[in-house]
Amino acid sequence: MKLSPMSPSKYYLFHFCFLLITSTTLSKSNFHPKTLFLLVKKDPSSLQYITQIHQRTPLVPLKLALNLGGESLWVDCENDHKSSTYKPARCESAQCELAWSTSCGNCYVNNTLLPICNSCYNVVSNPVTSIGGEIAEDVLTIQSINGSIPGPVAIVPNFIFSCPITSNLTQNLGKNVKGMVGFGQQSPVSFATQFASIFKFSRQFAICLSSSTKRNGVIFIGHSPYFISLAFDASRDLIYTPIITQQRFITITYPHYVRIIRPSPEYYIQVTSVRINGKTLPLNKTLLSLDENEEGGTRISTNVPYTELEPSIYDIVSKAFITEMPKEVKKVPAVQPFKTCFDSTYIGVSRLGYDAPEINLVFQKQNVYWTIIGANSLVKVKEGVICLAFVERKKTTGQAIVVGGYQMQDNLIEFDLSRSRIGFSNSLFYRQTMCANHNYA
């Protein structure tokens, strides 16, 4: 079975229907926030970034992993799921179309098709695999922002999400994590896009991941300013690069085989070169370009703890990094998953982290680049040993560069979907602040 992606005209028709569905329920309230937020914290065992929402009736707090390139919110509905307001989406409804339904009426129990069923299904994914999920609606609440402090709670009575057909999808997530919250581009039911449709603000959000496993970072949904401290708007320092849109093939093998083509929710950008201490590295330019099969190029992902590099690129980057390190800093044996490690005895530390060579990811022009400093390029793995916080890609295919969570920590990164661009702040340490220094607790 192969389905084509929704045409632009059909997409906007159903997007309009969705606005009517949601705004009718909310019309009794004059509360229309411009910015919402989620707190997010790094899980020390899985290295995933975990947030929490309240869903269902009565409301239940749910721990969810952040999935930057996920199509939608999905939640385990098999274990302890009770809600008087849960509503499965019916076949051929606007909700099914918006959520990119792949099948309808195929309800399975123990691999046996039920004789009567009228629900629709889409694709839900964790960092390892994809399966089918029932499309549904339920109550969801989220906190709004009032300047630089929390505002009133916003209530959405019919937020679209998915229930995987098996709870096994949570096995690759952290302890007590019940699902994933997807912020993917091009998806009409991604977390940020649904709120933008409901509350009529621009389709944009920003993430500020804390480097601490004990203190929260923050995800802003909606308009800037994005206050990290009382007086500092981190959005004022952003440099922008375009988002690259792409199609993708997805294969589902359970409960039945489906192969589909649809717009990719992943965030791709064009890195044209890499510099270390101002010196441009001799990389294979072909690898830096994204092809029609989603090979090569650069992707941004919160599912990857450390930036992954294609093997030949890793080799060049690591050798250049070693060359530019202070001469008194000596290499030591590798510590998995890292290949390039150093004795930290003689390396300096400042407010920008370790005294390390500056890495620049250069975008569309030589003067448009994102700087990675010592706090994001080196990681302490044990007493006296630090390692280059980049890993070699294990898969034979994939992107040349996958920017991981560690490199994004204590940087504000804005995803402006309405203008199809991503903004990078560079490290907030330059501004003598960090992602945990917000007032939204």
Disulfide bonds with the S-S distance in Angstrom:
Cys77-Cys163 1.94
Cys91-Cys104 1.64
Cys96-Cys120 1.94
Cys107-Cys117 1.57
Cys208-Cys435 2.03
Cys341-Cys387 2.05
